[in-house]
Amino acid sequence: MNEIKMVDLEGQYHKISTEIDKAIKDIIHTSTFINGEPVRKLQDKLAAYVGVKHAIACANCTDALTLSLMALGLKPGDEVITTNFTFIATVEAIALLRLTPVIVDVDPHTFTIDITEIENHITPRTKAIMPVHLFGQGARISEIMEIAKEYNLYVIEDNAQSLGADYRMKRGQKKKLGSFGHISCTSFFPSKNLGCFGDGGAMFTDDDELAEKLTMLANHGSYQKYFHEEIGINSRLDTIQAAVLLEKLKYLDEYNCTRAACAEYYDSKLRDIDWIEIPFRNPESTHVFNQYTLKFKNGISNAKVQNYLKSKNIPSMIYYPLPMHMQKAFKPYVSATKKYPVSEELMMQVLSLPMHTELTKDQMDAVVDALLSYTE
């Protein structure tokens, strides 16, 4: 049995190495390293895949979130409601622009933003909601959009972890996550379901004016070279990364199905263990399993289980060991009296197992066997 990895990027590459190598060599031969034709092609194919009019590639998802807030014209002091249980970039982008992140607790099952908490925190200064589709499945985005409409708020979807997942509407029709908000953002970090060979990201919108503004802001605030309308940033997706993503996009649905099959196998082995809660499936959303995340019961410590698995050469990750309200960087934005009971439980309960397209049955059995041999 080969070494078990959290993510096996090398194994995935070998399966399509001929296509990837040719795509990279073509860029080297043409030397169109910046804003080459593959960037435009990727944007067109991504927009079609997600089901929106526009996709704008950029350097990474943090930039995508920041540019989205800039494009909406939010001003310092404006409030953006977001989730406490996420990667720092979500809240960081808000704070970087001197906006006020309003951090709220999450649902104990999906770990996504608690929609009742959203309504409880809307004030006259609230201008936007930034939900995160976490670990591969959606937040309750239909209801979030209804709240936003009622209060005249923008919605920016952080879809860094769930590209390709479908969301079921009330009348039964499906839409891709990332096609609901005024703007949505995704990441092409190598470990993502659609990952490039470095950093990368993209923004999605159906709004023509927003698409034009996002493109301008990501290009130093310029529509025309050397003429600058606003203060922007330099956030480009390299042509080589676009070429890699074009090849891998062909396989994204296959990759997502493989991850779902691996998750089902884990489920079948773990669902009857009294101290383990397998990943909850939001019935409104498919799950593409960027992470396969267990929740431990009966006081079992995720840190202790992680250390035990490490002793058995089984990798695992705790996403996230410290929620946003406990991060030193965000203390100015959090009231000392504000409680986040769900997040504070999850930080001690959740553990993500190896999950990628190259997992074998033998490897998953080894992970499961190690888990089942754990005792406190």
C-alpha atoms as one frame of an Amber mdcrd trajectory, in Angstrom:
protein
   0.000   0.000   0.000   1.311   3.447  -0.927   1.795   6.185   1.638  -1.504
   7.730   2.740  -1.657  11.466   2.034  -4.196  14.108   2.975  -4.154  15.160
  -0.689  -2.336  13.255  -3.440  -1.591  15.888  -6.060   1.235  13.874  -7.583
  -0.980  10.857  -8.210  -3.668  13.025  -9.786  -1.097  14.681 -12.053   0.303
  11.385 -13.339  -3.106  10.383 -14.723  -3.303  13.442 -16.976   0.389  14.315
 -17.233   0.470  14.160 -21.045  -2.302  16.774 -21.315  -0.860  18.976 -18.580
   2.685  18.853 -19.935   1.547  19.781 -23.436  -0.539  22.683 -22.125   2.400
  24.073 -20.156   4.865  23.601 -23.031   2.518  25.423 -25.403   2.598  28.460
 -23.122   6.376  28.311 -22.849   6.714  28.166 -26.622   4.371  31.126 -27.186
   5.756  32.976 -24.125   2.323  34.495 -23.409   2.867  34.238 -19.676   0.539
  37.121 -18.732  -3.053  37.458 -20.012  -2.620  34.756 -22.622  -5.527  33.233
 -24.540  -5.995  30.358 -22.006  -7.054  32.922 -19.391  -9.939  34.104 -21.574
 -10.909  30.531 -22.472 -10.870  29.505 -18.824 -13.071  32.428 -17.844 -15.609
  31.512 -20.522 -15.675  27.845 -19.530 -15.901  28.611 -15.804 -18.809  30.988
 -16.347 -20.632  28.348 -18.384 -19.893  25.657 -15.797 -21.203  27.679 -12.854
 -24.103  29.049 -14.889 -23.388  32.777 -14.751 -22.603  35.417 -17.369 -19.142
  36.351 -16.175 -16.087  34.753 -14.576 -13.071  36.946 -13.836  -9.836  35.136
 -13.006  -7.485  36.589 -10.396  -4.419  35.717  -8.353  -6.111  33.979  -5.398
  -9.383  33.742  -3.504  -8.333  36.271  -0.867  -7.946  38.829  -3.637 -11.280
  37.721  -5.075 -13.046  38.427  -1.780 -11.271  41.765  -1.383 -12.006  42.847
  -4.956 -15.662  41.887  -4.522 -16.036  44.159  -1.516 -14.239  46.944  -3.382
 -16.477  46.579  -6.431 -19.628  46.898  -4.330 -18.479  50.310  -3.153 -18.574
  49.560   0.553 -17.109  52.251   2.812 -15.054  52.064   6.031 -17.370  51.283
   8.934 -19.939  49.446   6.819 -20.806  46.085   8.353 -20.484  42.709   6.653
 -22.027  39.699   8.373 -19.995  36.518   8.052 -19.246  33.214   9.698 -17.077
  32.430  12.699 -15.992  28.990  11.472 -13.905  29.500   8.345 -10.414  30.131
   7.009  -9.108  33.552   7.987  -9.257  34.975   4.440 -13.043  35.401   4.638
 -12.894  37.822   7.560  -9.457  39.180   6.687 -10.698  40.622   3.395 -13.412
  42.550   5.225 -11.050  43.969   7.834  -8.350  44.873   5.291 -10.731  47.385
   3.704 -11.550  48.895   7.115 -15.047  47.464   6.927 -16.514  45.957  10.078
 -16.794  42.167  10.132 -19.811  41.045  12.148 -18.903  37.491  13.093 -21.750
  35.086  13.884 -21.982  31.470  14.996 -22.687  28.449  12.826 -25.071  25.544
  12.460 -23.880  22.550  14.533 -24.518  20.076  11.709 -23.391  21.742   8.477
 -20.888  24.088  10.206 -22.084  26.844   7.839 -23.452  30.224   8.918 -26.539
  30.103  11.172 -29.199  32.024   9.257 -31.104  32.964  12.434 -27.912  34.638
  13.633 -27.799  36.670  10.416 -31.136  38.336  11.069 -30.254  38.927  14.717
 -27.193  40.960  13.703 -28.575  43.193  10.954 -28.261  46.903  11.788 -28.626
  50.128   9.784 -24.903  49.847   8.985 -25.157  46.320   7.545 -24.408  46.328
   3.835 -23.556  42.729   2.933 -23.600  39.069   3.941 -20.637  36.804   3.181
 -21.608  33.138   3.708 -19.083  30.322   3.267 -19.980  27.068   1.527 -17.858
  24.931   3.811 -15.977  21.659   3.265 -17.811  20.975  -0.009 -21.484  21.742
   0.604 -23.674  24.799   0.653 -24.822  27.155   3.322 -28.579  27.783   3.191
 -28.071  30.143   0.309 -31.696  30.391  -0.894 -32.801  31.654   2.507 -29.770
  33.924   2.752 -30.721  35.509  -0.558 -34.274  36.050   0.731 -32.921  37.802
   3.836 -30.653  39.927   1.670 -33.535  40.933  -0.563 -35.717  41.865   2.414
 -33.032  44.106   3.923 -31.508  45.333   0.622 -28.114  43.734   1.257 -25.414
  42.403  -1.038 -24.354  38.748  -0.904 -20.821  37.571  -1.650 -20.538  33.778
  -1.708 -17.225  32.389  -0.458 -17.231  29.252  -2.580 -13.536  28.409  -2.198
 -14.267  24.855  -1.033 -17.399  23.809  -2.913 -16.967  24.450  -6.635 -19.191
  22.073  -8.575 -21.764  21.429  -5.861 -25.440  21.812  -6.774 -28.074  23.518
  -4.648 -31.692  22.422  -4.802 -34.217  25.249  -4.980 -37.628  25.174  -3.301
 -39.372  24.191  -6.533 -36.925  21.396  -7.243 -34.671  23.055  -9.797 -30.901
  23.042  -9.266 -28.268  25.749  -9.503 -24.540  25.599  -8.916 -23.196  27.074
  -5.727 -21.553  30.319  -6.717 -24.435  31.367  -8.980 -26.661  32.913  -6.293
 -24.873  35.931  -4.852 -24.265  39.318  -6.408 -20.675  38.067  -6.612 -19.138
  34.733  -5.692 -15.512  33.772  -5.232 -13.547  30.573  -5.543 -10.014  29.311
  -5.011  -7.735  27.262  -7.220  -5.262  26.517  -4.426  -3.638  23.165  -5.307
  -5.577  21.141  -2.720  -8.984  22.334  -3.946 -11.196  20.050  -6.044 -10.152
  22.169  -9.032  -6.605  23.165  -8.164  -3.823  24.719 -10.186  -0.055  24.408
  -9.682   0.222  27.493  -7.492  -2.193  30.187  -6.331  -5.264  31.190  -8.281
  -8.837  32.353  -7.867 -11.887  33.660  -9.686 -14.957  35.831  -9.230 -18.398
  35.151 -10.726 -21.331  37.449 -11.390 -24.379  37.915 -13.601 -24.087  41.700
 -13.377 -22.400  43.269 -16.421 -21.361  46.428 -14.572 -19.925  44.499 -11.646
 -17.983  42.241 -14.012 -16.481  45.264 -15.730 -15.590  46.859 -12.411 -14.057
  43.674 -11.004 -11.900  43.351 -14.112 -10.814  46.980 -13.830 -10.016  46.826
 -10.119  -7.953  43.650 -10.559  -5.902  45.492 -13.202  -4.629  48.431 -11.113
  -7.966  50.203 -11.500  -7.426  50.460 -15.243  -9.690  49.892 -18.236  -6.981
  51.122 -20.606  -3.243  50.633 -20.104  -1.615  53.495 -18.183  -4.986  55.182
 -17.553  -6.349  54.498 -14.060  -9.930  55.199 -13.007  -9.661  54.067  -9.377
  -7.188  52.653  -6.908  -7.082  48.949  -7.668  -4.681  46.076  -7.159  -2.591
  43.788  -9.340  -4.325  40.409  -9.269  -3.791  38.217 -12.318  -4.042  34.511
 -12.934  -0.882  33.456 -14.775  -1.434  31.950 -18.222   0.326  28.727 -17.241
  -2.074  28.284 -14.316  -5.023  28.950 -16.617  -3.736  26.310 -19.031  -3.470
  23.756 -16.205  -6.974  24.592 -14.994  -8.439  24.260 -18.478  -7.221  20.671
 -18.624  -8.347  19.838 -15.091 -11.759  21.477 -15.494 -12.603  18.695 -17.965
 -12.354  16.253 -15.059 -13.925  18.301 -12.256 -17.260  16.460 -12.208 -15.403
  13.141 -12.274 -13.162  14.298  -9.421 -16.192  15.361  -7.386 -17.939  12.022
  -7.979 -14.812  10.136  -6.913 -14.627  12.154  -3.700 -18.302  11.488  -3.019
 -17.737   7.735  -3.517 -14.810   7.811  -1.083 -17.019   9.644   1.420 -19.726
   6.995   1.068 -17.163   4.295   1.778 -15.946   6.087   4.901 -19.598   6.524
   5.929 -20.317   2.823   5.574 -17.483   1.963   7.953 -17.989   4.735  10.512
 -21.695   5.553  10.744 -22.428   3.024  13.514 -19.549   4.038  15.812 -21.104
   5.630  18.890 -18.462   8.342  19.367 -18.260   9.383  15.714 -20.682  11.575
  13.787 -20.145  11.255  10.046 -20.472  14.383   7.866 -24.011  15.739   7.762
 -25.498  16.221   4.295 -27.504  19.371   3.828 -30.546  18.020   1.948 -30.606
  21.196  -0.142 -27.019  20.792  -1.369 -24.884  18.122  -2.950 -21.511  17.602
  -1.264 -18.235  17.584  -3.205 -16.062  16.793  -0.159 -13.168  19.175  -0.330
 -12.814  17.808   3.197 -14.304  14.744   4.862 -14.833  16.028   8.379 -15.907
  13.941  11.350 -17.412  15.279  14.546 -16.532  13.425  17.737 -19.022  12.831
  20.551 -18.819  11.661  24.172 -16.063  14.130  25.018 -13.546  12.558  22.620
 -10.786  15.076  21.863  -9.926  15.725  18.226  -6.352  16.677  19.167  -5.822
  13.365  20.973  -7.276  11.369  18.088  -5.109  13.294  15.649  -1.975  12.499
  17.654  -2.969   8.842  17.806  -3.511   8.670  14.051  -0.152  10.337  13.516
   1.487   7.562  15.528  -0.061   5.140  13.017   1.218   7.186  10.037  -2.291
   8.383   9.230  -2.515  12.097   8.349  -5.456  14.232   9.448  -6.270  17.911
   9.893  -8.242  20.026  12.341 -10.245  22.637  10.413 -10.340  24.942  12.367
  -8.413  24.850  15.653  -9.281  28.460  16.516 -12.507  30.146  15.367 -12.370
  33.739  14.188 -13.636  35.269  17.450 -10.658  33.754  19.293  -8.060  35.010
  16.816  -5.950  37.864  18.162  -6.259  39.715  14.848 -10.042  40.050  15.215
 -10.378  40.923  18.891 -11.248  44.569  18.055 -14.371  43.318  16.272 -15.708
  40.912  18.896 -17.553  41.864  22.050 -16.153  40.271  25.198 -19.693  39.248
  26.147 -20.544  37.651  22.797 -20.795  33.857  22.936 -20.100  31.369  20.151
 -21.022  28.023  21.728 -21.196  25.969  18.518 -17.856  27.165  17.163 -16.175
  26.607  20.516 -17.427  23.026  20.584 -16.460  22.333  16.991 -12.863  23.443
  17.492 -12.472  20.523  19.904 -14.659  18.018  18.051 -13.924  18.069  14.317
 -11.247  16.155  12.454 -10.781  15.818   8.693  -9.573  12.530   7.223  -7.579
  12.016   4.004  -9.790  12.903   1.049  -8.701  13.062  -2.576  -9.237  11.490
  -5.965  -6.461   8.905  -5.610  -7.610   7.228  -2.390  -7.768   3.429  -2.552
  -9.962   1.047  -0.599  -6.903  -0.314   1.217  -5.872   3.186   2.251  -9.350
   4.054   3.517  -9.511   0.743   5.398  -6.198   1.607   7.066  -7.586   4.994
   8.125 -10.758   3.413   9.477  -8.900   0.630  11.305  -6.655   3.161  12.996
  -9.660   5.206  14.092 -11.506   2.197  15.462  -8.510   1.104  17.492  -8.432
   4.430  19.341  -9.239   4.376  23.057  -8.990   7.024  25.773
